Amino acid sequence: MALDFTAIDFETANSSSASACAVGLVRVRAGAVVAKTGWLIRPPAGHDRFFDVNIGIHGIRPHDVAHAKTWSEQLGDIAAFAGADVLVAHNAGFDMSVLRRACEATGQLCPPYRYLCSLQLARRAYDLPSYRLPSAAAAAGFTDFTHHEATADAMACAHIIIDAARRVDAADLHALAGAHGLRVKTIDVTVPAREPVFAA
């Protein structure tokens, strides 16, 4: 076994988890970053209104995604990059809900990805006043990145996992999770998730 995984980060247009407007992906093999990518997404219809608060966070505006691939058109690109990897994300519950709910909104089958949360891990691995991504990434020695740029956030998340594994000499994600009393989970796609639809 080896420390292999894909780090993922989504940005959303509004408070609906289905409103994915950007994704960042970072592939790690044997504890080292080997590939990264990211792109804009045109949010699903009914979830495509951009809230000012979200624009203020990530800077993405409606005109930026006007010609981007839709969720249905790019879900296969995410799957192709991630393959059979375990996904890791900072506050993974949010990112996994984006996957689930955007798939629901577009009638796509959500892949039953396995995942590990780097936020939960950071709370066990580090002693910090804050476990927000910039603070946890700094503890891992990764400081120079643009927070809320999806690929940069995925890279920061990857470095947290790599550093935490090094500290406990964990050979893979399951060993790392177990060393901190956590476990690799699987997205539950059997129970539909519902939330309000925001009209454009």
N, C-alpha and C positions, 0 to 999 in steps of 0.2 A: 504494500500500500504506500501511497505518497500523498503529500499535501497538494491535491489537485482540486480546483473548484472554479466557479465563475462568480465574480462579484457583480451585482446589478444595482442600479439606482434609477428610479423614475421621478420625473417632475410632473405635476398635474396643473391643469388649467384653472380648476376651481376646487370646491370642497368635496366633489364627487370623486371617489377613488377610480371610477371608470374614465376620468378625464385625462388620461395619459397624454402628455404633449412632448415628452423627451425621454430617452432611455440612454443609459451608459452601461457598458459591459466591459469587464476586465477578466481575462483568462489567466489562471495561475496553474503552473505545472511544477511539481517537486519544489514548492515553496518559492517560486520565482515568477514574476509577471512575464508572460510571453506574448500577449496580444491585448489590444484594447480597441474599442470602437464605440460609437454613439451616434444618434441621429434624432431629428425632430419627428414628431408624430402628429398627424391631424386627429384630434380627439373624436370619439364616436359621436354621431348625431344625437342630440339631446343632452350631451355632456360636454359640449364644445364652447360654452360661454367662458370667457376669461375674466376672472375676478381680479380687481386691482391689487388685492393683497397677495395673490399668487404671482402676478406680474412683478410686484415689488420684491418678491423673494428670488425669482429666477430670471427675470428680465425677458421672458419669452412672451411675444404678443401674437394676436390672431394672424397678422400678415406674415409672420415668420413661418407659420405652419400651413399657410394657404395651399401650397403646392407639395407638401410633404405626403408621404405614404400614410394611408389610413391604418388603423389598428389591424384590420383584417389583412391588409396587404403586407404588413411587416412582421406579424407574429411569427411567421416562418423564419424570418431573418434572426429573430431572438433565439428561436429553437435551434437553428443551424449553428449559431455561435456557441450556445451553452451546451449543446449535445446532451449527454446523460449526466452532466456535472451536478453536484449539489450547488445550489445558489446561496450566496451569502449577501446580506444587506444590513445596513444600519437602521434599526427599527424595522426588522424584516416583516412584521405583521402588516405594515403599511404597503410595502412593495409587493408582497404576495396578494394583498387585497386588490391592488391595481391590476395585477395579472388576472385574477378571478373575475373582477367586476367589468373590466374592459372586454373580456371574453364573453361574459353574459350579455353585455350591451350590444354586442355584434353577432351573437349566435355562434361564436367559436367555441371549440372544445378546449378548455384550459388544461394544459399538460400538468400531471400530478407531480410537480417538482418537489424534490427534497430541499430543505433549506436550513440555514443556521443564522441566528441573529448576532451580528457583531456588537450591537448595543448591549444585549444581555451578557455577552462574553466580556466586554470591556468592564462592566460592573463587577465581574468576578476577578478579572485579571489585573486591574489597576485600582489604585486608591486616588481618586480625583475629586475635585469639587464639582465638576460637571462632566457628564458623559456624552455630551453632544459631539457630533462627528469631528469638528475641528479639535476639540480637547482630547478626545480619545486617539485621533490620528497623531497628534503631537506627542502623546505618550509613547506611541509606536515609532516615533522618529520621522514622521511624515508631516511636514508643516507647510510646504509651499504648494497650495492648491486653491482653486477658486470654488468656495463652497456654493452649493446649489447649481453648479454646472454638472450635469449628470455623469459624464465620463470621469471627471475629476473626483466626484464623490464616490464613485465605484472604485476608483484607484485608492482613495483613502481607506475605504472599507477593506479592500484587499490587504493593505499594509497592516491594518489592525490584526487581521487573522494571522498573517505571516509572523508578525512579532509575537503575538500571544502563543502561537505554536512553538516558536523558538524558545520562549521562556520556560516551557514545561517539557521541551523535547518531544513534542507530539508528532507522530509519524503521519497522521491523517486527520481529517476533520472529526471523525468519530472519537478518536483518542483525545483530541483537543476538547471537544464538548464534554466528554466523560470526566476529564481532569478537573473541570469546573462545575460538575454537577448539572450539566445541560445535556440535551440530546438533539440530534438532527431530526427535524420534523418533516412531515409531508403535507402539502397543501390539500385540504379537505375539499374536494370538488363535488361531494355528494349532496351537500345542503346548499341551496341557492342563497346568495347574499343579496339583500335588497337595501336600497337607499334611494333618496329622492332623485328624480331626474331634473336636470337644470336645462331649460330651453335656451337655445341660442338667441 
